[in-house]
Amino acid sequence: MQILAINPGSTSTKIAVFKNKDCLLKETIEHPSSEINTFSNVVDQYQYRLDVIITKLKDKEYKPEQFDAVVGRGGLLKPLIGGTYTVDKNLVEELKDPPGGEHASNLGGILAYKLGQKVGIPAYIVDPVSVDEMDEVARISGHPELPRVSLSHALNKKAVCRKAANSLNKNYNEVNFITAHMGSGITVGAHRQGKLIDVTNALNEGAFTPERCGGLPIYQLVKLCYSGKYTEKEMLTGIIKRGGLYAYLGTKDVRKVEERINKGDKEAELVLKAMCYQVAKEIGSMSTALYGKVDRIILTGGLAYSKFVSDEIISHVSFIAPIIVIPGEQEMESLAMGALRVLNGEEKALTY
């Protein structure tokens, strides 16, 4: 089976070609700001990006019609269970104006559908960020108007769980794992026999991150919101884009923070340790969701490349379960394998 995977970002589009489980091609197509900024909405970019993808494939001597399926990154859709979804007209219409708002990932399914229709092959999306398999008890927040909502790095989380389960000669639906995906956003989740039963929301809960505040002291936050010091937009930007490490240290780059630590910067060391401490506390919290029956803890995402970060977290949580470190993001492989499982009959494609 030959599969084309498409993962749109804000200023780039990643594509990958897989033959069964083997990656034959992986490319990142950069989109100049002079071109991408001519579009008023993200959804309007689909034809531009589709043309660029087809051109790149031609340059690499691939034809769209030679693929058995095309799979795109899922968007900010309504809550749904994890799995591989067939992209049909209904899903495309939802991706054009999704419940979660505008985001480059919304183009993934649209691009897959348009390319699939062009050459007569099936199109899919896999485990979008809106995957919601939370236990009902986990949805209760403390206020009925503010329910907890599942929004996480579900694609990579489930991919590393399958990889870790395979290393144990087990299936994903036979194990209990805790995953900590650590990048610009950090989400910690509890996986019980193939379901992500609880997870910290990527935008407003859990540990602070290189750019996000995570969970904040709520009383002080409300007072700050009404202080007149900031507008609503400034508050949201401060929480999501200018919080965390950036707010304390003026950088979102953990490598630069580590350089400062190596030069004796005690403040940098304290703040980075605090971030790791908060991730560790979330892992500990998720262990209770699994009644302490944890087969493995998995550290993943870009920050898992940092030995400082991984070692600091491990020092706090190694008593809970053995730790597996799978650094980086397995997104392209995850997309392709989701489509392959359907093509091979291992899973049934879901309908949105």
C-alpha positions as CSV (number, residue, x, y, z in Angstrom):
1,M,0.0,0.0,0.0
2,Q,1.3,3.5,-0.9
3,I,-0.1,6.3,1.2
4,L,0.4,10.0,1.0
5,A,0.3,11.9,4.4
6,I,-0.3,15.7,4.6
7,N,0.2,17.8,7.6
8,P,-0.4,21.6,7.2
9,G,1.2,24.1,9.5
10,S,0.8,27.8,9.6
11,T,3.7,28.6,7.2
12,S,4.5,25.2,5.8
13,T,3.0,21.9,4.7
14,K,4.7,18.6,5.5
15,I,4.1,15.6,3.2
16,A,5.3,12.1,3.4
17,V,5.0,9.0,1.2
18,F,4.8,5.6,2.8
19,K,4.9,2.1,1.3
20,N,3.2,0.1,4.0
21,K,5.2,1.0,7.1
22,D,8.3,2.3,5.3
23,C,8.7,6.0,4.8
24,L,10.0,6.6,1.2
25,L,9.8,10.4,1.2
26,K,9.4,13.2,3.8
27,E,9.4,16.8,2.7
28,T,8.5,20.2,4.4
29,I,7.2,22.7,1.9
30,E,7.8,26.2,3.1
31,H,5.2,28.9,2.2
32,P,6.6,32.4,1.9
33,S,4.7,35.0,3.9
34,S,4.4,37.1,0.8
35,E,2.2,34.3,-0.7
36,I,0.4,32.9,2.4
37,N,-0.6,36.4,3.6
38,T,-2.6,37.1,0.5
39,F,-5.3,34.8,1.8
40,S,-7.8,36.3,4.3
41,N,-8.8,33.0,5.8
42,V,-6.9,29.7,6.3
43,V,-9.5,27.7,4.4
44,D,-9.0,29.8,1.3
45,Q,-5.4,28.4,1.0
46,Y,-6.4,24.9,0.1
47,Q,-6.1,25.3,-3.7
48,Y,-2.8,27.1,-3.4
49,R,-1.4,24.4,-1.1
50,L,-2.8,21.6,-3.2
51,D,-1.1,22.9,-6.3
52,V,2.2,23.2,-4.4
53,I,1.8,19.6,-3.1
54,I,1.2,18.2,-6.6
55,T,4.2,20.1,-7.9
56,K,6.4,18.8,-5.2
57,L,5.2,15.2,-5.8
58,K,5.9,15.6,-9.5
59,D,9.4,16.9,-8.8
60,K,10.0,13.7,-6.7
61,E,8.6,11.6,-9.5
62,Y,5.3,10.7,-7.7
63,K,1.9,10.8,-9.3
64,P,-1.2,11.3,-7.1
65,E,-3.0,8.4,-8.9
66,Q,-0.3,5.9,-7.7
67,F,-1.4,6.2,-4.1
68,D,-3.9,3.8,-2.5
69,A,-5.0,6.5,0.0
70,V,-4.3,10.0,1.2
71,V,-4.5,11.1,4.8
72,G,-4.5,14.5,6.3
73,R,-4.1,16.0,9.8
74,G,-7.4,16.4,11.5
75,G,-8.7,19.9,12.5
76,L,-10.4,21.6,15.4
77,L,-13.6,19.5,15.2
78,K,-16.3,18.7,17.7
79,P,-15.5,16.1,20.3
80,L,-15.1,12.6,18.9
81,I,-13.6,9.2,19.7
82,G,-10.1,8.3,18.5
83,G,-9.6,6.5,15.2
84,T,-9.4,7.0,11.5
85,Y,-12.2,8.9,9.9
86,T,-13.3,8.9,6.2
87,V,-13.3,12.4,4.8
88,D,-16.6,13.0,3.1
89,K,-18.5,16.1,2.0
90,N,-20.0,16.5,5.5
91,L,-16.6,16.5,7.2
92,V,-15.2,18.9,4.6
93,E,-18.0,21.4,5.3
94,E,-17.3,21.1,9.0
95,L,-13.6,21.7,8.4
96,K,-14.3,24.9,6.5
97,D,-15.9,26.4,9.6
98,P,-15.0,24.0,12.5
99,P,-16.3,24.3,16.1
100,G,-12.8,24.8,17.5
101,G,-12.0,27.8,15.2
102,E,-9.5,28.6,12.5
103,H,-6.3,26.6,12.4
104,A,-3.9,25.4,9.7
105,S,-4.6,21.8,10.7
106,N,-8.2,22.2,9.4
107,L,-6.8,22.1,5.9
108,G,-5.5,18.6,6.3
109,G,-8.8,16.8,5.7
110,I,-9.8,19.3,3.0
111,L,-6.5,18.7,1.1
112,A,-6.8,15.0,1.5
113,Y,-10.4,15.0,0.2
114,K,-9.7,17.3,-2.8
115,L,-6.7,15.2,-3.9
116,G,-8.6,11.9,-3.3
117,Q,-11.5,13.1,-5.4
118,K,-9.2,14.2,-8.1
119,V,-7.7,10.7,-8.6
120,G,-10.4,8.4,-7.1
121,I,-8.8,7.3,-3.9
122,P,-10.1,7.3,-0.3
123,A,-9.2,10.2,2.0
124,Y,-8.9,10.0,5.8
125,I,-8.0,12.0,8.9
126,V,-6.6,10.4,12.1
127,D,-6.9,11.2,15.8
128,P,-7.5,15.0,15.6
129,V,-6.8,17.2,18.6
130,S,-10.5,17.1,19.6
131,V,-10.4,13.4,20.4
132,D,-12.6,13.0,23.5
133,E,-12.7,9.7,25.3
134,M,-12.8,11.1,28.8
135,D,-14.6,9.3,31.6
136,E,-17.7,11.3,32.7
137,V,-16.3,11.9,36.1
138,A,-13.3,13.6,34.6
139,R,-15.5,16.2,32.9
140,I,-16.6,17.8,36.1
141,S,-14.5,20.9,36.8
142,G,-16.1,22.5,39.8
143,H,-18.5,24.8,38.0
144,P,-21.3,23.6,35.6
145,E,-20.7,26.5,33.2
146,L,-17.0,25.5,32.8
147,P,-16.8,21.8,32.0
148,R,-13.4,20.2,31.4
149,V,-12.8,19.7,27.7
150,S,-10.5,17.3,26.0
151,L,-8.0,19.1,23.7
152,S,-4.7,17.4,23.4
153,H,-1.9,16.0,21.2
154,A,-4.0,12.9,20.6
155,L,-2.3,11.9,17.3
156,N,1.2,11.6,18.8
157,K,0.0,10.3,22.1
158,K,-1.8,7.4,20.6
159,A,1.0,6.7,18.2
160,V,3.7,6.4,20.9
161,C,1.3,4.3,23.0
162,R,1.0,1.8,20.1
163,K,4.8,1.9,19.6
164,A,5.4,1.3,23.3
165,A,2.7,-1.4,23.5
166,N,4.3,-3.2,20.5
167,S,7.7,-3.2,22.3
168,L,6.0,-5.0,25.2
169,N,4.4,-7.5,22.7
170,K,1.0,-6.2,23.5
171,N,-1.8,-4.2,21.8
172,Y,-2.7,-0.7,22.7
173,N,-6.1,-1.9,24.1
174,E,-4.3,-4.2,26.5
175,V,-2.2,-1.7,28.4
176,N,-2.5,1.3,30.8
177,F,-0.1,4.1,29.9
178,I,0.5,7.7,31.0
179,T,1.8,10.0,28.3
180,A,3.4,13.4,28.6
181,H,3.6,15.2,25.3
182,M,6.0,18.1,25.7
183,G,6.4,20.9,23.2
184,S,5.2,24.5,22.9
185,G,2.1,23.0,24.6
186,I,2.2,20.2,27.2
187,T,-0.5,17.7,27.7
188,V,-0.5,14.7,30.1
189,G,-3.0,11.9,29.6
190,A,-4.1,8.6,31.1
191,H,-4.7,5.8,28.6
192,R,-6.8,2.9,29.8
193,Q,-6.9,-0.1,27.4
194,G,-6.9,2.0,24.2
195,K,-8.9,5.0,25.4
196,L,-7.6,8.4,26.5
197,I,-9.8,8.6,29.6
198,D,-8.4,11.8,31.0
199,V,-6.0,14.5,29.7
200,T,-4.9,18.0,30.6
201,N,-6.4,20.6,28.2
202,A,-3.6,22.0,25.9
203,L,-4.7,25.6,26.4
204,N,-5.8,26.1,30.0
205,E,-4.7,23.3,32.3
206,G,-1.8,21.5,33.7
207,A,1.9,22.4,33.7
208,F,3.2,25.6,32.3
209,T,5.1,25.3,29.0
210,P,7.7,27.2,27.0
211,E,4.9,29.7,26.0
212,R,1.7,28.8,27.9
213,C,0.7,29.5,31.5
214,G,-1.0,26.2,32.1
215,G,-3.2,26.2,35.2
216,L,-3.1,29.5,37.1
217,P,-4.3,30.6,40.6
218,I,-7.9,31.2,39.6
219,Y,-8.8,34.0,42.2
220,Q,-5.7,36.0,41.3
221,L,-6.3,35.5,37.6
222,V,-9.9,36.8,37.8
223,K,-8.7,39.9,39.8
224,L,-6.0,40.5,37.1
225,C,-8.5,40.2,34.3
226,Y,-10.7,43.0,35.9
227,S,-7.8,45.1,37.0
228,G,-8.0,47.3,33.8
229,K,-4.3,46.6,33.2
230,Y,-4.9,44.3,30.2
231,T,-7.5,43.9,27.4
232,E,-9.1,40.6,26.8
233,K,-6.9,40.0,23.8
234,E,-3.8,40.9,25.8
235,M,-4.8,38.5,28.5
236,L,-5.4,35.6,26.1
237,T,-2.1,36.3,24.3
238,G,-0.3,36.5,27.6
239,I,-1.7,33.1,28.7
240,I,-1.3,31.2,25.5
241,K,1.7,32.8,23.7
242,R,3.6,34.8,26.2
243,G,3.4,32.8,29.4
244,G,5.4,30.0,30.9
245,L,9.2,30.0,30.3
246,Y,8.9,33.1,28.1
247,A,7.2,35.1,30.8
248,Y,9.9,34.3,33.3
249,L,13.0,34.1,31.2
250,G,12.3,35.9,27.9
251,T,12.8,32.8,25.7
252,K,10.7,29.9,24.5
253,D,13.8,27.9,23.6
254,V,14.7,25.3,26.2
255,R,18.1,24.9,24.7
256,K,18.9,28.5,25.4
257,V,17.6,28.0,29.0
258,E,19.9,25.1,29.4
259,E,22.8,27.2,28.1
260,R,22.0,29.8,30.8
261,I,21.9,27.1,33.5
262,N,25.3,25.8,32.4
263,K,26.7,29.3,32.9
264,G,25.4,29.4,36.4
265,D,22.0,31.1,36.0
266,K,20.1,30.0,39.1
267,E,16.8,31.7,38.1
268,A,16.8,29.8,34.8
269,E,17.5,26.5,36.6
270,L,14.6,27.1,39.1
271,V,12.1,28.0,36.4
272,L,12.9,25.0,34.2
273,K,12.9,22.7,37.2
274,A,9.5,24.1,38.1
275,M,8.1,23.3,34.7
276,C,9.4,19.7,35.0
277,Y,8.0,19.6,38.6
278,Q,4.6,20.5,37.3
279,V,4.7,17.9,34.5
280,A,5.6,15.3,37.1
281,K,2.7,16.3,39.3
282,E,0.3,15.9,36.4
283,I,1.7,12.4,35.8
284,G,1.2,11.6,39.4
285,S,-2.4,12.9,39.2
286,M,-3.1,10.8,36.1
287,S,-1.8,7.7,37.9
288,T,-4.8,8.0,40.2
289,A,-7.2,8.0,37.2
290,L,-5.7,4.5,36.5
291,Y,-6.0,3.4,40.2
292,G,-2.2,3.2,40.2
293,K,-2.2,0.4,37.6
294,V,0.3,2.0,35.2
295,D,2.3,-0.2,32.8
296,R,4.5,2.5,31.5
297,I,5.0,6.3,31.6
298,I,5.9,7.7,28.1
299,L,7.7,11.1,27.7
300,T,7.4,12.4,24.2
301,G,7.4,15.6,22.1
302,G,10.3,17.9,21.2
303,L,11.2,18.6,24.8
304,A,11.8,14.9,25.5
305,Y,15.1,15.4,23.6
306,S,16.3,17.4,26.5
307,K,18.2,15.2,29.0
308,F,17.7,17.8,31.7
309,V,13.9,17.8,31.2
310,S,13.5,14.0,31.0
311,D,15.9,13.3,33.9
312,E,14.2,15.9,36.1
313,I,10.7,14.4,35.5
314,I,11.9,10.8,35.8
315,S,13.4,11.6,39.2
316,H,10.0,12.5,40.5
317,V,7.8,9.8,38.9
318,S,10.0,6.7,38.5
319,F,8.3,5.1,41.6
320,I,5.0,5.0,39.7
321,A,6.0,2.8,36.7
322,P,8.9,2.3,34.3
323,I,9.5,5.2,31.9
324,I,9.9,5.1,28.1
325,V,11.3,8.2,26.3
326,I,10.2,8.6,22.7
327,P,11.3,12.1,21.7
328,G,9.9,14.1,18.9
329,E,6.6,13.8,17.2
330,Q,5.5,10.8,15.2
331,E,2.8,12.7,13.3
332,M,3.5,11.7,9.7
333,E,4.0,8.1,10.6
334,S,0.8,8.2,12.8
335,L,-1.3,9.5,10.0
336,A,0.0,6.9,7.5
337,M,-0.4,4.0,10.0
338,G,-4.0,5.1,10.8
339,A,-4.8,4.9,7.1
340,L,-2.9,1.6,6.7
341,R,-4.8,0.0,9.5
342,V,-8.0,0.7,7.6
343,L,-6.7,-0.4,4.2
344,N,-5.4,-3.7,5.8
345,G,-8.7,-4.3,7.5
346,E,-7.3,-4.0,11.0
347,E,-9.7,-1.2,11.8
348,K,-13.0,0.1,10.4
349,A,-13.0,3.6,9.1
350,L,-15.3,5.9,11.2
351,T,-17.8,8.4,9.9
352,Y,-17.8,11.9,11.4
